């Protein structure tokens, strides 16, 4: 969920002549949401202040960010060289637990973090505060719950809708009658990335177009879960980690999780992965490479015994394809076989549930030595 950010406590002011630029949530994997304004603020501040602190409250991999098709860090480096500034004049604060700190001389872990339960942070550990009882009665093979649209979520969501609609409990909270929603569907990135991977064709285009044409998708195959008007669809009534959405998990076998950061060396767990951990639900996860490996660092177990988790080393379209292949395999299984498989997973699911509710900010930071 998007929140208004406050200045993180982790920042230590070393000089009164310092400017803090809080970019907050307005950043994606590869680019800034408002690139021109962001760059103008940074350049202006560099000329006026001794030190510029750039705060991001999303766990991007800094080295992946771009500005007008040029690497963002390279632009900053060139600025420093041209103006004879030391590169540590620019200091980054961000909550990427595995950020490569060799890419810039002054980087600090902080900002809105997965180790922060404050409402101004992300909601990973905040999910612990929700009183919820797991009581599985499987009705659907898959769950897929989306508010913010991205190219990968469009691919996964449209695949589930076109091929496995009757086995899927899905929400995609975008409305055709809301122009702002249509402006931020991420279709241009979908076209670009699938074209780069030689995957763009009539089938993909038709499937995605049909999927968008049905929005807002806030229902199962036979049950409408929302009484709101289409132009009022922005998310879930009670929020992303309260009983409305957590209750849906009692009816699904596996959650198809779509994290926000899916490129580069980054680990930034959010409420999206917290939900299956808290509700004893297996998961497939569209995220950056080594996401499952990093969950293991926190003490969680995963499901390599039941399906191939080699997709965790992949990213982009390749990872989407691998996840969709697993989805197709699971969709062939009747509900009684899924229930049998779920019983075989109970030890893992109980362990993950216990590990999640015992997790603390200190344990997270210790596991990654940040």
Buried (B, 14 or more C-beta within 10 A) or exposed (E): BEBEBBEBEBBEEEEEEBBBBBBBBBBBBBBBEEBEEBBEBBBEBBEEBEBBBBBBBBBBBBBBBBBEEEBBBEBBBEBBEEEEBEBEBBBBBBBBBBBBBEBBEBBBBBBBBBBBBBEBBBBBBBBBEBEBEBEBEBBBBBBBBBBBBBBBBBBBBBBBBBBBBEBBBBBBBBBBEBEEBBEEBBBEBBBEBBEEEEBBEEEBEEBBEEBBEEBBBBBBEEEEBBEEEBEEBBBBEEBBBBEEBBBBBBBBBBBBBBBBBBBBBBBBBBBBBBBBBBBBBBBBBBBBBBBBBBBBBBBBBBBEEBBEBEBBEBBBBEBBBBBBEBBEEBBEBEEEEBBEBBEEBEEBBEBBBEBBEEBEBEEBBEBBEB
